[in-house]
Amino acid sequence: MKKIQGSKTFVTTIRTKGNSALVQYVDDGVLTRKYVPAAKVSDGLVPDEVLEQGIAYGYPWEEVELEFDSHQLADEMHQVDLWTVEEVLRNPQKVQAALNAILANGLSKILDIARNEKKGVKPHG
């Protein structure tokens, strides 16, 4: 976000309830949502100092670490019988299947985080 005094950021208002507005904007290339005072939103602009003090909306997914390495990729590609670049180019759906298999663990991790967050359980580590 800009740090120039008196500067403003373009926002999209998602919804307004009472004195509060949920706004969406891009902060350093990341799509972000925050609650801010509705009165501070004017012509799609919000002062940067207001955004800095806004209440974050949603889970900080950027903090979730998903891991896989090139060995896993090679193994899954071979499991779906992709060995050459020609086979990859002829069968992009098999590439998707290999990536889905790799990301299945990531999906489980994301769902576990969501379930624990809903229960109020803080992550370990």
GIPE-V942601 format. One record per helix or strand of 2 or more residues. SS is the DSSP state (helix for helix, strand for strand). FROM is the first residue (numbers start at 1). LEN is the number of residues. If there is no record, write none. Layout:
ss=SS from=FROM len=LEN
ss=SS from=FROM len=LEN
This chain:
ss=strand from=8 len=3
ss=strand from=12 len=6
ss=strand from=20 len=8
ss=strand from=30 len=8
ss=helix from=38 len=3
ss=strand from=45 len=3
ss=helix from=48 len=6
ss=strand from=55 len=2
ss=helix from=61 len=3
ss=helix from=70 len=10
ss=helix from=85 len=6
ss=helix from=92 len=28
